[in-house]
Structure formats: C-alpha cells, structure tokens
Amino acid sequence: LMCSSIVVVGAGIIGVSCAISLQEKVGNVTIVAEHWGSETTSAKAGGIWIPYHAEPKDKVLRWSLRTHEVYTQQEKVIPSLVSVLKGGWLSDLPLCDEMFWLKESLPDGYNVTLSSIEERDSTFYTESYLPIINTAAYLDYLTKQFIEANGKMVRGKVTDLVQLKKEMNADLLINCTGLGSRELLNDQSLYGLQGQVVKLAPMKIPFYLRPEAYFCDYKGAKLYTYIIPRADGIIVGGYAEEADVLPMEESREVSELLIEKASLIVPELKNQKIIGEYVGVRPCRDEVRLELEWKEGHPIIHNYGHGGSGWAILGGCA
C-alpha cells in the first residue's frame, strides 16, 4: 500500500508505538482516541517483559524478540524509564515448559542465566534478566516524541472505522482499540481479563535476596504474585479475573491480599506505604488480530487482542 496519510485509532501502548513508527516513515499520522495517557489500561500495567495471555506462540516469540531489542536499546537512552533487572520466577509447572518464550526468544549473547532451574518444595524456580518498564512515564515519553515529530492527536470516541477514514481523508486506518474492538467490530472473541496492581513507596529489595524482581505464576489462580522495583515505586501484583465492564474500580481488599502474598517473599513490603492502586482490563482473544482487512473498499489494519502482553510484544506488532 502506498500511503501519504494514516490514522491510528487508539492511544494505548500499541497505538502510540504504531503511530510513532509510521510517523518516522510517512510523516503524516494522526492518532484518534477517546482515552489518553494515564486513562489507558497500558499506563496501569506492571511493566515487565513477560508475554501473558497471548497467542499464537510462534508469532509471540517473534514479536517478543523484536520488543526485547527495543528495550535493550532504550535502556541506554532512558534508563529511568527502562531497566534490565535480575528476576526470580516461581511456578507450579516445569519452567522448561512454562518459559518456552524466554528460552527461545532471547538474542544470542545476551547475559541471561537459566542455569538455576531446580525443584524447591514442589515449586520450580529460575532466574533471568528481564526488561522492566515504567509504563505510564514511558507511554508519555513516546507520546511526546510523536508530537515533537509533528504527529497529530485528536480526542474522540470512534464508532465507525470506515466513516472515520473518509472524514480524515486517510489512505490507511490502523485499529488499535484493544477491548474496544468488541463493540466497534462486534468481535465476540474478545473478552476482558481484569488486573490490579499496587504501587508501594520505593525501596531497595534487601541485599540477601539475589533477584531484584519476582514473578510467581500458579496455573488457574486468580491471585498470583509479582514484585517489580521501578524508579517510581515497587509494583506489586497481580490479579486476573474475567470482566465485561470497563473501567473497573480499584479494590482495597484485593490490594491488601496482593501485599500479603508478596510479603511472604519480601517481608519488608508489609510496612511500605501504598502510593497508588491501579486497575485495568486486558484485551484477550484466542489470538492477536494483526491483519489487513478491506472493508467497503477501504484498507484497515487491525492490531488488537494482545491480552496481557502489550508491553512484551509491542515492538513486533508496530
């Protein structure tokens, strides 16, 4: 497709990543979205490079590899927003099966260790180095870059993609509306998976704990645990429950449960001040929809249904 003007619908991390990539190539890109910045689900995510609830595996591997490259480059430029930390992973399934994406998607020569795989009290454990992202600040950073590159932004609710493309006189429209595509396109394969995180006051994880971040995954559990030390605070999660309503309200009861579980790993967290609580709904689907559709003679690229993996595969999908 030869394009001189493009409209991107959606201002979450997928939409903004697409827009800034296209602005560099085309130079005439407009983002149209009802929600921006901190209003988006993307800004409320924990921010760790771990594919979660995204299919198909072969494409997720390819996309996550490209995204890992983006983050390792960005760490050198904006270390306050992107960092690589040693993470400890606990699971009730063998990590050789559970972490296929990590073992296969990391680039050759990258300083990663998977040598500590062992069984501890029927729980499998390993350590590796993973990118950590300050999600809200990074999204704001990309949005600012897009504007400084003469990208245009319009706030508004979109109800008809073809009509919007006509009104904007665009050559191409890219749909990055996430869960909104369920209503916008009547895509009933989309479903919401609510998540919640707590932000605690910053602290240094005690030196006697070798990993700096932790992720504990138990299949089928509504509550699981991750501890992500970011520059703006300690992010404690996580939560996963199917939800149809957006937005959802933060639950102090859930926050207290998350802190209680995390304190079993790092007891000092129990005394840390809560400085934020965030809830969002992940846009899940049987597989990510990334494809071109000709709708009423108009080219539309769909890029949605990333589940909990938007931050892990954005570079490959943009």
C-alpha positions in Angstrom: 0.0 0.0 0.0 1.2 3.5 -0.9 0.2 5.8 1.9 0.7 9.5 2.4 -1.7 9.9 5.3 -2.5 7.4 8.1 -5.0 7.4 11.0 -4.3 5.2 14.1 -7.3 4.6 16.4 -6.3 4.0 20.0 -3.7 5.7 22.2 -2.6 2.8 24.4 1.0 1.5 24.0 0.1 -0.5 20.9 -1.5 2.5 19.1 1.2 5.0 20.1 4.0 2.6 19.2 2.5 2.1 15.7 1.9 5.8 15.3 5.5 6.8 16.1 6.9 4.1 13.9 4.8 5.2 11.0 5.4 8.9 11.6 9.1 8.3 11.0 8.3 6.7 7.7 5.2 8.5 6.4 5.3 11.9 8.2 1.5 12.4 8.2 0.0 10.3 11.0 -3.0 11.2 13.3 -4.0 9.4 16.4 -7.7 9.4 17.3 -8.6 8.1 20.7 -11.2 8.6 23.5 -8.7 7.8 26.3 -5.1 9.1 26.6 -2.1 8.6 28.8 -3.0 7.7 32.4 -6.6 7.0 31.3 -5.5 3.9 29.3 -5.1 0.3 30.5 -1.5 0.4 29.2 -0.5 3.1 31.8 -1.7 0.9 34.6 0.3 -2.2 33.8 3.1 -3.5 36.0 5.6 -3.2 33.1 7.6 -6.4 32.8 8.7 -8.1 29.6 6.7 -11.3 30.0 4.2 -12.5 27.4 1.0 -13.3 29.1 -2.3 -14.5 27.7 -1.2 -14.0 24.1 -1.4 -16.4 21.1 -0.2 -17.9 18.8 3.1 -18.9 20.3 5.2 -18.7 17.2 4.2 -15.1 16.5 4.5 -14.1 20.1 8.1 -15.4 20.1 9.0 -13.4 17.1 7.3 -10.2 18.3 8.7 -10.5 21.8 12.3 -10.9 20.4 11.9 -7.6 18.5 10.5 -5.9 21.6 13.4 -7.1 23.7 15.7 -5.5 21.2 13.8 -2.2 21.5 14.1 -2.2 25.3 17.8 -3.0 25.4 18.4 -0.1 23.1 16.1 2.2 25.1 17.8 1.3 28.4 20.9 3.1 27.2 18.9 6.2 26.3 16.2 6.5 29.0 17.4 4.3 32.0 14.9 6.0 34.3 12.1 4.5 32.2 13.6 1.2 31.1 15.9 -1.1 33.0 17.0 -4.7 33.0 16.9 -6.5 36.3 17.5 -10.0 37.5 14.2 -11.7 38.2 13.3 -14.8 40.1 10.5 -16.9 38.7 8.5 -19.5 40.7 5.9 -21.7 39.1 3.9 -24.9 39.8 4.8 -26.2 36.4 8.2 -27.1 35.0 9.9 -24.0 33.7 11.2 -25.8 30.7 7.5 -25.9 29.5 6.2 -22.8 31.1 9.0 -20.4 30.0 9.3 -21.5 26.3 9.1 -17.9 25.2 12.0 -16.8 27.4 14.4 -19.6 26.4 13.7 -19.3 22.7 13.2 -15.6 22.2 16.3 -14.0 23.8 19.0 -13.0 21.4 22.3 -14.9 21.3 25.0 -13.5 23.6 22.6 -11.6 25.9 23.6 -12.0 29.5 20.8 -14.4 30.7 21.0 -17.3 33.1 18.6 -20.2 33.2 21.0 -22.4 35.0 19.3 -22.2 38.3 16.3 -24.4 37.3 15.6 -26.7 40.2 12.8 -28.0 42.2 12.1 -26.4 45.6 9.2 -27.8 47.7 7.4 -28.9 44.5 7.8 -25.4 43.0 10.0 -24.8 40.0 12.4 -21.8 40.2 14.7 -20.0 37.9 16.4 -16.6 37.5 16.8 -14.5 34.4 17.3 -10.9 33.3 14.1 -9.1 32.2 13.4 -5.6 31.0 11.3 -3.5 33.4 9.3 -0.5 32.1 7.9 2.5 34.0 4.7 2.2 31.9 2.9 5.5 32.5 6.0 7.6 32.1 7.2 5.6 29.0 3.8 6.0 27.3 4.0 9.7 28.0 7.6 9.8 26.6 6.5 8.1 23.4 3.5 10.4 23.0 5.7 13.4 23.4 8.1 12.0 20.8 5.2 11.6 18.4 4.0 15.1 18.9 7.6 16.5 18.5 7.8 14.6 15.2 4.7 16.6 14.0 2.3 13.8 14.7 -1.3 14.9 15.3 -3.6 13.9 18.1 -7.4 14.1 18.2 -9.6 13.1 21.2 -12.9 11.5 20.3 -14.9 8.3 20.5 -14.8 6.3 17.3 -18.0 4.3 16.3 -17.3 3.6 12.6 -13.8 3.0 11.2 -14.7 3.4 7.6 -16.6 6.7 8.3 -13.6 8.0 10.2 -11.2 7.1 7.4 -13.4 9.0 5.0 -13.7 12.0 7.3 -9.9 12.2 7.8 -9.3 11.6 4.1 -6.7 9.0 5.1 -5.1 6.4 2.8 -4.9 3.8 5.6 -6.5 3.3 9.0 -5.0 1.2 11.8 -7.3 -0.1 14.5 -5.5 -0.4 17.9 -8.6 -0.1 20.1 -7.9 -3.2 22.3 -11.0 -4.3 24.1 -13.0 -1.5 22.4 -13.0 -3.7 19.2 -15.6 -5.9 20.8 -18.2 -3.2 20.5 -16.6 -1.4 17.5 -16.4 -4.5 15.3 -18.8 -6.8 17.2 -15.8 -9.1 17.8 -17.2 -11.5 20.3 -14.0 -13.5 20.6 -12.6 -10.6 22.7 -13.0 -10.8 26.4 -11.7 -8.8 29.3 -9.3 -10.0 32.0 -9.2 -7.6 34.8 -5.9 -6.9 36.5 -4.9 -4.8 39.6 -1.6 -3.7 40.9 -0.5 -1.7 44.0 2.3 0.8 43.9 4.3 1.0 47.2 6.8 3.6 48.2 10.3 3.0 46.6 12.7 0.8 48.5 15.7 -1.3 47.7 15.0 -5.0 47.7 17.1 -6.4 50.7 20.6 -7.5 49.7 20.1 -11.0 50.9 17.6 -11.7 48.1 19.6 -12.3 45.0 16.9 -11.4 42.4 15.7 -7.8 42.3 12.2 -8.7 40.9 10.0 -11.7 41.4 7.2 -13.3 39.5 5.2 -16.3 40.9 2.8 -18.0 38.5 0.3 -20.6 39.5 -1.9 -22.0 36.8 -5.6 -21.2 37.2 -5.0 -18.8 40.1 -7.0 -15.6 40.3 -4.3 -14.1 42.5 -0.7 -14.5 41.6 2.4 -12.5 42.7 4.9 -10.3 41.1 7.2 -7.7 42.7 8.7 -5.2 40.3 11.0 -2.5 41.7 10.7 0.5 39.4 12.1 4.0 39.9 8.7 5.4 40.8 7.9 2.7 43.3 7.5 -1.0 44.0 4.8 -2.5 41.8 3.0 -5.5 43.4 0.5 -7.6 41.6 -1.2 -9.5 40.2 -4.8 -10.3 39.6 -6.7 -12.0 36.8 -10.5 -12.3 36.6 -12.7 -12.1 33.6 -14.6 -8.8 33.4 -17.0 -7.3 31.0 -17.2 -3.8 32.4 -14.7 -1.0 31.7 -13.5 0.8 33.7 -13.5 -1.2 36.9 -12.9 0.2 40.4 -9.8 -0.5 42.5 -10.4 -2.9 45.4 -8.5 -2.2 48.6 -9.3 -5.8 49.7 -7.5 -7.1 46.6 -4.6 -4.7 47.2 -4.2 -6.0 50.8 -4.2 -9.6 49.5 -1.6 -8.8 46.9 0.7 -7.2 49.6 0.1 -10.1 52.0 1.2 -12.6 49.3 4.2 -10.5 48.2 5.3 -10.1 51.8 5.8 -13.9 52.0 8.7 -13.3 49.6 9.9 -9.9 50.8 8.6 -9.3 54.4 9.7 -5.6 54.3 6.9 -4.8 51.8 4.3 -5.2 54.5 5.4 -1.9 56.1 5.7 0.1 52.8 3.3 2.9 52.2 0.7 2.5 49.4 1.1 5.4 47.0 -1.1 4.1 44.2 -3.7 1.5 43.2 -4.5 0.8 39.5 -7.0 -1.5 37.8 -7.3 -2.2 34.1 -8.9 -4.8 31.8 -6.6 -6.8 29.5 -8.0 -7.2 25.9 -7.8 -11.0 25.5 -8.6 -13.1 22.4 -7.9 -16.6 21.1 -5.1 -15.0 19.2 -3.8 -11.5 18.5 -5.5 -10.0 15.4 -2.8 -8.4 13.3 -4.1 -8.4 9.7 -5.2 -6.2 6.8 -8.9 -6.1 6.0 -10.6 -4.4 3.1 -13.8 -3.0 4.5 -16.2 -1.5 1.9 -13.2 -1.0 -0.3 -11.1 0.7 2.4 -7.8 -0.8 3.8 -7.9 -1.2 7.5 -5.2 -2.9 9.6 -6.3 -4.5 12.8 -3.8 -4.7 15.7 -5.6 -5.7 18.9 -6.2 -8.6 21.3 -2.8 -8.6 22.9 -4.0 -9.9 26.3 -1.6 -9.1 29.0 1.3 -8.9 26.5 1.0 -5.4 25.0 4.2 -4.3 26.7 6.0 -7.5 25.8 5.3 -7.7 22.1 4.7 -4.1 21.0 7.9 -3.8 19.0 7.0 -6.7 16.9 3.4 -5.6 16.3 4.3 -2.0 15.4 
